[in-house]
Every structure is written in C-alpha cells, then in structure tokens.
Amino acid sequence: MSKVLEHYHYLREIPELGFEEFKTSAYIADQLDKAGLKVTRGVNETTGIVAEIGGA
C-alpha cells in the first residue's frame, strides 16, 4: 500500500470535529518532522501547524 493511502486510512480512523483536530494535527506534524522539515505546532494557539521547506 502506498504511503498516501496509509496516511489516508489512518486519518479516516480518527474523525474529529472542525477546529478540534488535535490528533490529526499531531499526526501530520509528526510526519512532516520525520520527513526532515522544521515544524511549528500550535499556530494561533490551536491545531495549526507550519512546516518550513529549506532552499536557496
């Protein structure tokens, strides 16, 4: 199974209400961190995340 489908299936198993996606946000931030991106969590004091992609 492709990684995209794995992520899709995992995220579908943890449904959350809008603006209360704490598990979803944590999962995505963890995956981006594992991919080597600089991740900022808790943007706007909520579930927001920002990932920085380096480059020249």
mmCIF file of the N, C-alpha and C atoms, coordinates in Angstrom:
data_MODEL
# 
_entry.id   MODEL 
# 
loop_
_atom_site.group_PDB 
_atom_site.id 
_atom_site.type_symbol 
_atom_site.label_atom_id 
_atom_site.label_alt_id 
_atom_site.label_comp_id 
_atom_site.label_asym_id 
_atom_site.label_entity_id 
_atom_site.label_seq_id 
_atom_site.pdbx_PDB_ins_code 
_atom_site.Cartn_x 
_atom_site.Cartn_y 
_atom_site.Cartn_z 
_atom_site.occupancy 
_atom_site.B_iso_or_equiv 
_atom_site.pdbx_formal_charge 
_atom_site.auth_seq_id 
_atom_site.auth_comp_id 
_atom_site.auth_asym_id 
_atom_site.auth_atom_id 
_atom_site.pdbx_PDB_model_num 
ATOM 1   N N  . MET A 1 1  ? 0.853   -1.178 0.000  1.00 0.00 ? 1  MET A N  1 
ATOM 2   C CA . MET A 1 1  ? 0.000   0.000  0.000  1.00 0.00 ? 1  MET A CA 1 
ATOM 3   C C  . MET A 1 1  ? 0.897   1.239  0.000  1.00 0.00 ? 1  MET A C  1 
ATOM 4   N N  . SER A 1 2  ? 0.505   2.255  -0.734 1.00 0.00 ? 2  SER A N  1 
ATOM 5   C CA . SER A 1 2  ? 1.314   3.469  -0.811 1.00 0.00 ? 2  SER A CA 1 
ATOM 6   C C  . SER A 1 2  ? 1.225   4.256  0.499  1.00 0.00 ? 2  SER A C  1 
ATOM 7   N N  . LYS A 1 3  ? 2.230   5.085  0.739  1.00 0.00 ? 3  LYS A N  1 
ATOM 8   C CA . LYS A 1 3  ? 2.240   5.914  1.939  1.00 0.00 ? 3  LYS A CA 1 
ATOM 9   C C  . LYS A 1 3  ? 1.029   6.839  1.989  1.00 0.00 ? 3  LYS A C  1 
ATOM 10  N N  . VAL A 1 4  ? 0.630   7.355  0.840  1.00 0.00 ? 4  VAL A N  1 
ATOM 11  C CA . VAL A 1 4  ? -0.525  8.254  0.794  1.00 0.00 ? 4  VAL A CA 1 
ATOM 12  C C  . VAL A 1 4  ? -1.762  7.528  1.298  1.00 0.00 ? 4  VAL A C  1 
ATOM 13  N N  . LEU A 1 5  ? -1.975  6.310  0.841  1.00 0.00 ? 5  LEU A N  1 
ATOM 14  C CA . LEU A 1 5  ? -3.134  5.540  1.293  1.00 0.00 ? 5  LEU A CA 1 
ATOM 15  C C  . LEU A 1 5  ? -3.028  5.185  2.769  1.00 0.00 ? 5  LEU A C  1 
ATOM 16  N N  . GLU A 1 6  ? -1.830  4.893  3.240  1.00 0.00 ? 6  GLU A N  1 
ATOM 17  C CA . GLU A 1 6  ? -1.652  4.602  4.665  1.00 0.00 ? 6  GLU A CA 1 
ATOM 18  C C  . GLU A 1 6  ? -2.065  5.803  5.508  1.00 0.00 ? 6  GLU A C  1 
ATOM 19  N N  . HIS A 1 7  ? -1.620  6.992  5.106  1.00 0.00 ? 7  HIS A N  1 
ATOM 20  C CA . HIS A 1 7  ? -1.986  8.209  5.837  1.00 0.00 ? 7  HIS A CA 1 
ATOM 21  C C  . HIS A 1 7  ? -3.494  8.436  5.758  1.00 0.00 ? 7  HIS A C  1 
ATOM 22  N N  . TYR A 1 8  ? -4.052  8.269  4.593  1.00 0.00 ? 8  TYR A N  1 
ATOM 23  C CA . TYR A 1 8  ? -5.489  8.454  4.399  1.00 0.00 ? 8  TYR A CA 1 
ATOM 24  C C  . TYR A 1 8  ? -6.284  7.533  5.317  1.00 0.00 ? 8  TYR A C  1 
ATOM 25  N N  . HIS A 1 9  ? -5.954  6.269  5.323  1.00 0.00 ? 9  HIS A N  1 
ATOM 26  C CA . HIS A 1 9  ? -6.686  5.304  6.143  1.00 0.00 ? 9  HIS A CA 1 
ATOM 27  C C  . HIS A 1 9  ? -6.537  5.602  7.631  1.00 0.00 ? 9  HIS A C  1 
ATOM 28  N N  . TYR A 1 10 ? -5.327  5.970  8.056  1.00 0.00 ? 10 TYR A N  1 
ATOM 29  C CA . TYR A 1 10 ? -5.132  6.301  9.467  1.00 0.00 ? 10 TYR A CA 1 
ATOM 30  C C  . TYR A 1 10 ? -5.992  7.507  9.855  1.00 0.00 ? 10 TYR A C  1 
ATOM 31  N N  . LEU A 1 11 ? -5.940  8.550  9.035  1.00 0.00 ? 11 LEU A N  1 
ATOM 32  C CA . LEU A 1 11 ? -6.681  9.772  9.362  1.00 0.00 ? 11 LEU A CA 1 
ATOM 33  C C  . LEU A 1 11 ? -8.192  9.546  9.335  1.00 0.00 ? 11 LEU A C  1 
ATOM 34  N N  . ARG A 1 12 ? -8.669  8.658  8.495  1.00 0.00 ? 12 ARG A N  1 
ATOM 35  C CA . ARG A 1 12 ? -10.098 8.341  8.444  1.00 0.00 ? 12 ARG A CA 1 
ATOM 36  C C  . ARG A 1 12 ? -10.558 7.590  9.696  1.00 0.00 ? 12 ARG A C  1 
ATOM 37  N N  . GLU A 1 13 ? -9.625  6.954  10.387 1.00 0.00 ? 13 GLU A N  1 
ATOM 38  C CA . GLU A 1 13 ? -9.966  6.206  11.601 1.00 0.00 ? 13 GLU A CA 1 
ATOM 39  C C  . GLU A 1 13 ? -10.103 7.101  12.825 1.00 0.00 ? 13 GLU A C  1 
ATOM 40  N N  . ILE A 1 14 ? -9.664  8.348  12.731 1.00 0.00 ? 14 ILE A N  1 
ATOM 41  C CA . ILE A 1 14 ? -9.732  9.253  13.882 1.00 0.00 ? 14 ILE A CA 1 
ATOM 42  C C  . ILE A 1 14 ? -10.521 10.516 13.532 1.00 0.00 ? 14 ILE A C  1 
ATOM 43  N N  . PRO A 1 15 ? -11.810 10.381 13.238 1.00 0.00 ? 15 PRO A N  1 
ATOM 44  C CA . PRO A 1 15 ? -12.592 11.567 12.879 1.00 0.00 ? 15 PRO A CA 1 
ATOM 45  C C  . PRO A 1 15 ? -12.664 12.547 14.053 1.00 0.00 ? 15 PRO A C  1 
ATOM 46  N N  . GLU A 1 16 ? -12.547 13.828 13.732 1.00 0.00 ? 16 GLU A N  1 
ATOM 47  C CA . GLU A 1 16 ? -12.600 14.874 14.747 1.00 0.00 ? 16 GLU A CA 1 
ATOM 48  C C  . GLU A 1 16 ? -13.445 16.033 14.227 1.00 0.00 ? 16 GLU A C  1 
ATOM 49  N N  . LEU A 1 17 ? -14.038 16.760 15.138 1.00 0.00 ? 17 LEU A N  1 
ATOM 50  C CA . LEU A 1 17 ? -14.846 17.916 14.770 1.00 0.00 ? 17 LEU A CA 1 
ATOM 51  C C  . LEU A 1 17 ? -13.958 19.056 14.283 1.00 0.00 ? 17 LEU A C  1 
ATOM 52  N N  . GLY A 1 18 ? -14.521 19.923 13.464 1.00 0.00 ? 18 GLY A N  1 
ATOM 53  C CA . GLY A 1 18 ? -13.788 21.076 12.957 1.00 0.00 ? 18 GLY A CA 1 
ATOM 54  C C  . GLY A 1 18 ? -13.230 21.933 14.079 1.00 0.00 ? 18 GLY A C  1 
ATOM 55  N N  . PHE A 1 19 ? -12.023 22.397 13.926 1.00 0.00 ? 19 PHE A N  1 
ATOM 56  C CA . PHE A 1 19 ? -11.290 23.214 14.886 1.00 0.00 ? 19 PHE A CA 1 
ATOM 57  C C  . PHE A 1 19 ? -10.989 22.459 16.184 1.00 0.00 ? 19 PHE A C  1 
ATOM 58  N N  . GLU A 1 20 ? -11.140 21.130 16.163 1.00 0.00 ? 20 GLU A N  1 
ATOM 59  C CA . GLU A 1 20 ? -10.783 20.292 17.308 1.00 0.00 ? 20 GLU A CA 1 
ATOM 60  C C  . GLU A 1 20 ? -9.984  19.082 16.822 1.00 0.00 ? 20 GLU A C  1 
ATOM 61  N N  . GLU A 1 21 ? -9.184  19.282 15.779 1.00 0.00 ? 21 GLU A N  1 
ATOM 62  C CA . GLU A 1 21 ? -8.437  18.189 15.149 1.00 0.00 ? 21 GLU A CA 1 
ATOM 63  C C  . GLU A 1 21 ? -7.079  18.005 15.810 1.00 0.00 ? 21 GLU A C  1 
ATOM 64  N N  . PHE A 1 22 ? -7.069  17.740 17.102 1.00 0.00 ? 22 PHE A N  1 
ATOM 65  C CA . PHE A 1 22 ? -5.815  17.646 17.843 1.00 0.00 ? 22 PHE A CA 1 
ATOM 66  C C  . PHE A 1 22 ? -4.998  16.418 17.446 1.00 0.00 ? 22 PHE A C  1 
ATOM 67  N N  . LYS A 1 23 ? -5.631  15.278 17.316 1.00 0.00 ? 23 LYS A N  1 
ATOM 68  C CA . LYS A 1 23 ? -4.910  14.058 16.923 1.00 0.00 ? 23 LYS A CA 1 
ATOM 69  C C  . LYS A 1 23 ? -4.431  14.167 15.474 1.00 0.00 ? 23 LYS A C  1 
ATOM 70  N N  . THR A 1 24 ? -5.281  14.715 14.612 1.00 0.00 ? 24 THR A N  1 
ATOM 71  C CA . THR A 1 24 ? -4.919  14.878 13.206 1.00 0.00 ? 24 THR A CA 1 
ATOM 72  C C  . THR A 1 24 ? -3.723  15.814 13.070 1.00 0.00 ? 24 THR A C  1 
ATOM 73  N N  . SER A 1 25 ? -3.775  16.940 13.761 1.00 0.00 ? 25 SER A N  1 
ATOM 74  C CA . SER A 1 25 ? -2.691  17.917 13.714 1.00 0.00 ? 25 SER A CA 1 
ATOM 75  C C  . SER A 1 25 ? -1.386  17.312 14.213 1.00 0.00 ? 25 SER A C  1 
ATOM 76  N N  . ALA A 1 26 ? -1.451  16.573 15.311 1.00 0.00 ? 26 ALA A N  1 
ATOM 77  C CA . ALA A 1 26 ? -0.250  15.947 15.870 1.00 0.00 ? 26 ALA A CA 1 
ATOM 78  C C  . ALA A 1 26 ? 0.323   14.921 14.895 1.00 0.00 ? 26 ALA A C  1 
ATOM 79  N N  . TYR A 1 27 ? -0.542  14.142 14.269 1.00 0.00 ? 27 TYR A N  1 
ATOM 80  C CA . TYR A 1 27 ? -0.096  13.124 13.313 1.00 0.00 ? 27 TYR A CA 1 
ATOM 81  C C  . TYR A 1 27 ? 0.617   13.776 12.124 1.00 0.00 ? 27 TYR A C  1 
ATOM 82  N N  . ILE A 1 28 ? -0.005  14.791 11.550 1.00 0.00 ? 28 ILE A N  1 
ATOM 83  C CA . ILE A 1 28 ? 0.582   15.458 10.384 1.00 0.00 ? 28 ILE A CA 1 
ATOM 84  C C  . ILE A 1 28 ? 1.905   16.127 10.761 1.00 0.00 ? 28 ILE A C  1 
ATOM 85  N N  . ALA A 1 29 ? 1.940   16.799 11.901 1.00 0.00 ? 29 ALA A N  1 
ATOM 86  C CA . ALA A 1 29 ? 3.183   17.442 12.343 1.00 0.00 ? 29 ALA A CA 1 
ATOM 87  C C  . ALA A 1 29 ? 4.289   16.409 12.548 1.00 0.00 ? 29 ALA A C  1 
ATOM 88  N N  . ASP A 1 30 ? 3.946   15.276 13.140 1.00 0.00 ? 30 ASP A N  1 
ATOM 89  C CA . ASP A 1 30 ? 4.942   14.209 13.332 1.00 0.00 ? 30 ASP A CA 1 
ATOM 90  C C  . ASP A 1 30 ? 5.476   13.695 12.002 1.00 0.00 ? 30 ASP A C  1 
ATOM 91  N N  . GLN A 1 31 ? 4.598   13.516 11.035 1.00 0.00 ? 31 GLN A N  1 
ATOM 92  C CA . GLN A 1 31 ? 5.015   13.007 9.727  1.00 0.00 ? 31 GLN A CA 1 
ATOM 93  C C  . GLN A 1 31 ? 5.919   14.018 9.018  1.00 0.00 ? 31 GLN A C  1 
ATOM 94  N N  . LEU A 1 32 ? 5.578   15.294 9.111  1.00 0.00 ? 32 LEU A N  1 
ATOM 95  C CA . LEU A 1 32 ? 6.414   16.328 8.492  1.00 0.00 ? 32 LEU A CA 1 
ATOM 96  C C  . LEU A 1 32 ? 7.775   16.407 9.174  1.00 0.00 ? 32 LEU A C  1 
ATOM 97  N N  . ASP A 1 33 ? 7.780   16.267 10.498 1.00 0.00 ? 33 ASP A N  1 
ATOM 98  C CA . ASP A 1 33 ? 9.034   16.261 11.252 1.00 0.00 ? 33 ASP A CA 1 
ATOM 99  C C  . ASP A 1 33 ? 9.903   15.076 10.841 1.00 0.00 ? 33 ASP A C  1 
ATOM 100 N N  . LYS A 1 34 ? 9.298   13.907 10.694 1.00 0.00 ? 34 LYS A N  1 
ATOM 101 C CA . LYS A 1 34 ? 10.024  12.714 10.254 1.00 0.00 ? 34 LYS A CA 1 
ATOM 102 C C  . LYS A 1 34 ? 10.608  12.900 8.853  1.00 0.00 ? 34 LYS A C  1 
ATOM 103 N N  . ALA A 1 35 ? 9.947   13.719 8.037  1.00 0.00 ? 35 ALA A N  1 
ATOM 104 C CA . ALA A 1 35 ? 10.423  13.980 6.679  1.00 0.00 ? 35 ALA A CA 1 
ATOM 105 C C  . ALA A 1 35 ? 11.554  15.001 6.665  1.00 0.00 ? 35 ALA A C  1 
ATOM 106 N N  . GLY A 1 36 ? 11.907  15.525 7.844  1.00 0.00 ? 36 GLY A N  1 
ATOM 107 C CA . GLY A 1 36 ? 13.032  16.442 7.933  1.00 0.00 ? 36 GLY A CA 1 
ATOM 108 C C  . GLY A 1 36 ? 12.687  17.917 7.833  1.00 0.00 ? 36 GLY A C  1 
ATOM 109 N N  . LEU A 1 37 ? 11.417  18.247 7.896  1.00 0.00 ? 37 LEU A N  1 
ATOM 110 C CA . LEU A 1 37 ? 11.020  19.648 7.816  1.00 0.00 ? 37 LEU A CA 1 
ATOM 111 C C  . LEU A 1 37 ? 10.989  20.269 9.207  1.00 0.00 ? 37 LEU A C  1 
ATOM 112 N N  . LYS A 1 38 ? 11.218  21.566 9.274  1.00 0.00 ? 38 LYS A N  1 
ATOM 113 C CA . LYS A 1 38 ? 11.107  22.284 10.542 1.00 0.00 ? 38 LYS A CA 1 
ATOM 114 C C  . LYS A 1 38 ? 9.627   22.562 10.765 1.00 0.00 ? 38 LYS A C  1 
ATOM 115 N N  . VAL A 1 39 ? 9.090   22.068 11.882 1.00 0.00 ? 39 VAL A N  1 
ATOM 116 C CA . VAL A 1 39 ? 7.654   22.162 12.141 1.00 0.00 ? 39 VAL A CA 1 
ATOM 117 C C  . VAL A 1 39 ? 7.387   23.034 13.356 1.00 0.00 ? 39 VAL A C  1 
ATOM 118 N N  . THR A 1 40 ? 6.449   23.959 13.204 1.00 0.00 ? 40 THR A N  1 
ATOM 119 C CA . THR A 1 40 ? 5.969   24.777 14.309 1.00 0.00 ? 40 THR A CA 1 
ATOM 120 C C  . THR A 1 40 ? 4.544   24.342 14.600 1.00 0.00 ? 40 THR A C  1 
ATOM 121 N N  . ARG A 1 41 ? 4.295   23.955 15.837 1.00 0.00 ? 41 ARG A N  1 
ATOM 122 C CA . ARG A 1 41 ? 2.969   23.459 16.244 1.00 0.00 ? 41 ARG A CA 1 
ATOM 123 C C  . ARG A 1 41 ? 2.230   24.527 17.052 1.00 0.00 ? 41 ARG A C  1 
ATOM 124 N N  . GLY A 1 42 ? 0.917   24.391 17.139 1.00 0.00 ? 42 GLY A N  1 
ATOM 125 C CA . GLY A 1 42 ? 0.111   25.294 17.961 1.00 0.00 ? 42 GLY A CA 1 
ATOM 126 C C  . GLY A 1 42 ? -0.027  26.685 17.397 1.00 0.00 ? 42 GLY A C  1 
ATOM 127 N N  . VAL A 1 43 ? 0.054   26.817 16.083 1.00 0.00 ? 43 VAL A N  1 
ATOM 128 C CA . VAL A 1 43 ? -0.094  28.128 15.441 1.00 0.00 ? 43 VAL A CA 1 
ATOM 129 C C  . VAL A 1 43 ? -1.488  28.664 15.767 1.00 0.00 ? 43 VAL A C  1 
ATOM 130 N N  . ASN A 1 44 ? -1.575  29.928 16.115 1.00 0.00 ? 44 ASN A N  1 
ATOM 131 C CA . ASN A 1 44 ? -2.822  30.574 16.536 1.00 0.00 ? 44 ASN A CA 1 
ATOM 132 C C  . ASN A 1 44 ? -3.394  29.927 17.784 1.00 0.00 ? 44 ASN A C  1 
ATOM 133 N N  . GLU A 1 45 ? -2.514  29.314 18.576 1.00 0.00 ? 45 GLU A N  1 
ATOM 134 C CA . GLU A 1 45 ? -2.899  28.683 19.837 1.00 0.00 ? 45 GLU A CA 1 
ATOM 135 C C  . GLU A 1 45 ? -3.979  27.617 19.643 1.00 0.00 ? 45 GLU A C  1 
ATOM 136 N N  . THR A 1 46 ? -3.962  26.983 18.480 1.00 0.00 ? 46 THR A N  1 
ATOM 137 C CA . THR A 1 46 ? -4.930  25.920 18.198 1.00 0.00 ? 46 THR A CA 1 
ATOM 138 C C  . THR A 1 46 ? -4.206  24.736 17.580 1.00 0.00 ? 46 THR A C  1 
ATOM 139 N N  . THR A 1 47 ? -4.839  24.120 16.617 1.00 0.00 ? 47 THR A N  1 
ATOM 140 C CA . THR A 1 47 ? -4.276  22.945 15.960 1.00 0.00 ? 47 THR A CA 1 
ATOM 141 C C  . THR A 1 47 ? -3.436  23.288 14.742 1.00 0.00 ? 47 THR A C  1 
ATOM 142 N N  . GLY A 1 48 ? -3.206  24.566 14.499 1.00 0.00 ? 48 GLY A N  1 
ATOM 143 C CA . GLY A 1 48 ? -2.453  24.981 13.321 1.00 0.00 ? 48 GLY A CA 1 
ATOM 144 C C  . GLY A 1 48 ? -1.000  24.548 13.370 1.00 0.00 ? 48 GLY A C  1 
ATOM 145 N N  . ILE A 1 49 ? -0.462  24.213 12.193 1.00 0.00 ? 49 ILE A N  1 
ATOM 146 C CA . ILE A 1 49 ? 0.950   23.857 12.067 1.00 0.00 ? 49 ILE A CA 1 
ATOM 147 C C  . ILE A 1 49 ? 1.535   24.562 10.849 1.00 0.00 ? 49 ILE A C  1 
ATOM 148 N N  . VAL A 1 50 ? 2.826   24.825 10.928 1.00 0.00 ? 50 VAL A N  1 
ATOM 149 C CA . VAL A 1 50 ? 3.561   25.400 9.796  1.00 0.00 ? 50 VAL A CA 1 
ATOM 150 C C  . VAL A 1 50 ? 4.804   24.557 9.607  1.00 0.00 ? 50 VAL A C  1 
ATOM 151 N N  . ALA A 1 51 ? 5.066   24.158 8.355  1.00 0.00 ? 51 ALA A N  1 
ATOM 152 C CA . ALA A 1 51 ? 6.275   23.409 8.036  1.00 0.00 ? 51 ALA A CA 1 
ATOM 153 C C  . ALA A 1 51 ? 7.123   24.247 7.087  1.00 0.00 ? 51 ALA A C  1 
ATOM 154 N N  . GLU A 1 52 ? 8.393   24.394 7.429  1.00 0.00 ? 52 GLU A N  1 
ATOM 155 C CA . GLU A 1 52 ? 9.302   25.185 6.607  1.00 0.00 ? 52 GLU A CA 1 
ATOM 156 C C  . GLU A 1 52 ? 10.135  24.271 5.723  1.00 0.00 ? 52 GLU A C  1 
ATOM 157 N N  . ILE A 1 53 ? 10.146  24.580 4.450  1.00 0.00 ? 53 ILE A N  1 
ATOM 158 C CA . ILE A 1 53 ? 10.947  23.846 3.476  1.00 0.00 ? 53 ILE A CA 1 
ATOM 159 C C  . ILE A 1 53 ? 12.140  24.711 3.131  1.00 0.00 ? 53 ILE A C  1 
ATOM 160 N N  . GLY A 1 54 ? 13.328  24.228 3.445  1.00 0.00 ? 54 GLY A N  1 
ATOM 161 C CA . GLY A 1 54 ? 14.538  25.000 3.185  1.00 0.00 ? 54 GLY A CA 1 
ATOM 162 C C  . GLY A 1 54 ? 14.877  25.048 1.707  1.00 0.00 ? 54 GLY A C  1 
ATOM 163 N N  . GLY A 1 55 ? 15.659  25.990 1.342  1.00 0.00 ? 55 GLY A N  1 
ATOM 164 C CA . GLY A 1 55 ? 16.088  26.104 -0.036 1.00 0.00 ? 55 GLY A CA 1 
ATOM 165 C C  . GLY A 1 55 ? 16.897  27.364 -0.231 1.00 0.00 ? 55 GLY A C  1 
ATOM 166 N N  . ALA A 1 56 ? 17.494  27.446 -1.402 1.00 0.00 ? 56 ALA A N  1 
ATOM 167 C CA . ALA A 1 56 ? 18.302  28.611 -1.698 1.00 0.00 ? 56 ALA A CA 1 
ATOM 168 C C  . ALA A 1 56 ? 17.493  29.620 -2.485 1.00 0.00 ? 56 ALA A C  1 
# 
